[in-house]
Amino acid sequence: MKVYLDNAASTPVDPRVSEAMAPFVNNFYGNPSSIHSFGKQLKVVLEEAREIASAFIGCKPKEIFFTSGGTEANNSAIKGLAFACFDHLSSKNHIITNSIEHPAVTDTVNYMQKFGFEITVIKPEKNGRVDPELIKKALKPSTLLVTMMHANNELGTINDIEKTGEICRENGVWFHSDTVQSIGKTELNVKNAGLHFATCSAHKIYGPKGTGFLYVSEETKIDKYIHGGGQERNMRGGTENIAGIAGLMAAILILKNEMSADIRNYKSINKYLSDKLLEVYGSNVIFNSPADRCLDNILNISFNHEKLNVAEGMLPLQLDIKGVSVSGGSACASGSLKPSSVLLETGINTKTALSSIRVSSGRHTTKDEIDYFIKSVSEIVTKKLPY
């Protein structure tokens, strides 16, 4: 049996999305920037997708820019704002972030130090949440940007972006949020949240890889990230990926009708999974994801290494052999295992972090699949025999 429980990393493409993409792979091959009929018909699709994406997150079509995904969108927002404000670098050179952002944000923010930007990194609470009051205390007259993800990709923790957005508005600071994990898993209205930037990646919402979008509020001036063409209203050079954008449009339309059902299934599966783990392991299973204000499709767990046989960092590989795909809480670098920095930042010790896994359910995850996962784990993680 094959069980896929790594939907936070990437979701399968919904068959209806594949069907929507097919004509633009096989039949409609024009360039949307061309003035002839082959290009014009694709330009119509492009703008229709922009309208659908903007309506879904509560903004205007002209505030949506299509990208290759979340990483490019995050880079475009952070670098684009910073470079657009270069003339004011002496007065606006401060960026606030936190220590458990996705590398697409962390690496980009750190890179900006080469250009004279000062970075303040806030530590999260034990539940992985970033306290908006700490952001408020970190503000300076020189603060240009606050960047804080909506939901953490490893823990599922949902941050209070509405409160943070309010703080940023009151202090004249731009606010960027990596919303790649949260879109489609919880409600998001970018205007209500006070966001100036938000990002989306299609392959997190049952669409194709290599496609996404960046929301940029109309009052925000940014420099273009990719030069070389006038596409996307002269903000991103390069011919648009129409097949991918058509897939993204289909994925969003499906979410519009089925998001509530998706969330109900996530909740049901998550509760069933939690109950089964407690039934088998009791207090020896550790729930790293918070019990409240957390995405319903993500459950990060560890096992008590003092009472259970757990090979540090090996559980995802051991489960893979049994046909179960999950994400690990460790990474291998230069032959040595390193625990998740996200878990360490929330106060989890190294051994516990090394025994952690992230289980992320999807639209079609079943209780039978969870049963097989529990069975597989119980064959690997066993009680230590008393001496």
C-alpha angles and dihedrals in degrees: 000000000000118000122183113202100157100091092136087067095047136333126223114259109260109241089234089057092051089050091052091050097048099082091053091052096047112022115016104061104151126120112255089220092059119103096219126090094267090059098038094058090055092047087059090054091048094054093043089055090049090054093049094048093047093049091051095057097032105253140108122280091240089061093063121089120182117229140171090265145294098316094055091043093053091047091048094052099046099039093036093056094042094050092044088057095046092114088061096044093123091059103028109039105120126105125185121205137145136247099251102053120129113271089249086071102029095051092044094050092047090050090058090066087076088067096050101270120145116223128207115194118200122205116229127234120259091270091056094253122135113227110230089211090063088053089051091052091049094055118114133181085256095054111125104169144015116200120190128156119238095223128010114244096217103038103023091229112162116220125214098251092163092062092042090049090053091052091049093049092050090052100040094246126143116242125211125182130187099223096170094116098038103050107100093011100069136009117280130179109174094202094051089048092052092236124163093186134026132168137214134188118198096214091064091060101046094276132116127291119251097042134093143122143241122218113213117181112237094242091057119097116205135168118243115263100202117042127196107079146031097246123133091030090309093303102103123031118216137072110284119251096241096178090052093044090050087053091049090050091052092047091053093047089053090049090051089062102030108030093101091052090047092053092047089054092047090052093047094048093044093052092046090050093048092048093049093049091051090047092056102033107018112188091355092079113079120207107212094177113083119254093230136041092019133128108265094222097059128073119171114194140174133190130232102257091194093062101026137054104246122162104218111249093351102095096091090051092046091050091047089059087057091050099259120127119205135145122256129227092227139061130211116232125170091347095306130103118239122194121235110280089212092060093044091051090056091055101262112145122244098253093049091047091051090054094051130111133183115226112195120181128207143210093282103032110137135203089242088061090050089051090054090048091052091047091050093048092048090055090054106033105055135166117270113247115241115245 
